Amino acid sequence: MLMACTPLFGEITVLKNFTLIDGNGGPPTPASAMVITDGRITWVGPIARLQAPRSAAVTDLSGKYVMPGIIDLHAHLGAVVDLKQDSAN
C-alpha cells in the first residue's frame, strides 16, 4: 500500500531571476537560478545556463535576494533565572 502512495517522480522546484549572496565573501550575483529536487538544492548558477525540467514548478523571484540560512551557534537558552529582559541586555 505504501508503494502505491509514493510518487514515481520527485518534486522539482525552480527559483529564478534572483540575486545570489553565496556567503563566501564575493559580490552578490544577479540573474541567478536554483533547482531544488525533493527539498535539496541540486543546482545553482546563472539563469542563462538553467536547464529546468518541464515538470518543475517555477517561481520568479525578480527583485529578491537568496542567501544561505543564518544559524546562531551560540545561545544560552537555559540561563534565564533572574535575567532582566529589556533593551539594556
C-alpha positions in Angstrom: 0.0 0.0 0.0 2.9 2.4 0.8 4.4 1.9 -2.6 1.0 2.9 -4.2 1.1 6.2 -2.3 4.8 7.1 -3.3 5.1 9.4 -6.3 7.1 8.0 -9.2 8.9 11.3 -9.8 10.5 13.6 -7.3 9.2 17.1 -6.7 11.2 19.7 -8.6 11.1 23.4 -7.9 13.0 26.1 -9.9 13.7 29.6 -8.4 14.9 32.1 -11.0 15.8 35.8 -11.5 17.1 36.4 -8.1 20.4 37.9 -6.8 22.5 35.3 -5.0 24.6 36.0 -1.9 26.6 32.8 -1.5 28.2 33.6 1.8 31.8 33.1 0.5 32.7 36.8 0.6 32.3 37.5 -3.1 29.9 40.1 -4.6 26.2 39.3 -5.0 25.5 37.5 -8.3 22.4 38.9 -10.1 20.4 36.8 -12.6 20.8 33.6 -10.7 18.7 30.4 -10.7 18.3 27.3 -8.5 16.9 23.8 -8.9 15.5 22.1 -5.9 14.7 18.4 -6.1 12.9 16.7 -3.2 13.8 19.5 -0.9 17.5 19.6 -1.7 19.4 22.1 -3.8 20.7 20.2 -6.8 21.9 23.1 -9.0 22.7 26.8 -8.6 24.1 29.1 -11.3 23.4 31.8 -13.9 19.9 31.8 -15.3 21.5 31.7 -18.8 22.7 28.1 -18.0 19.4 26.9 -16.4 18.0 23.7 -17.8 14.7 23.4 -16.0 12.8 20.2 -16.3 9.4 20.6 -17.9 7.6 19.2 -14.8 9.2 21.8 -12.5 7.2 24.3 -10.6 8.9 27.7 -11.5 8.9 30.7 -9.2 10.2 34.0 -10.4 12.0 35.9 -7.7 12.7 39.1 -9.6 13.9 41.8 -7.3 14.6 39.3 -4.4 17.8 38.0 -2.8 18.7 34.4 -1.9 21.4 33.6 0.7 22.3 30.6 2.9 20.5 30.4 6.2 22.0 32.2 9.2 22.4 29.9 12.2 23.1 31.2 15.7 25.5 28.6 17.1 26.0 30.3 20.5 23.0 30.7 22.8 22.3 30.2 26.5 18.6 29.2 26.4 18.7 27.6 29.8 20.3 30.5 31.7 17.2 32.6 32.3 16.9 32.8 36.1 16.9 36.4 37.3 17.6 37.8 33.9 16.1 41.2 33.2 14.5 41.3 29.7 15.0 44.9 28.5 16.9 46.9 25.9 20.0 47.1 28.2 20.6 43.4 27.5 
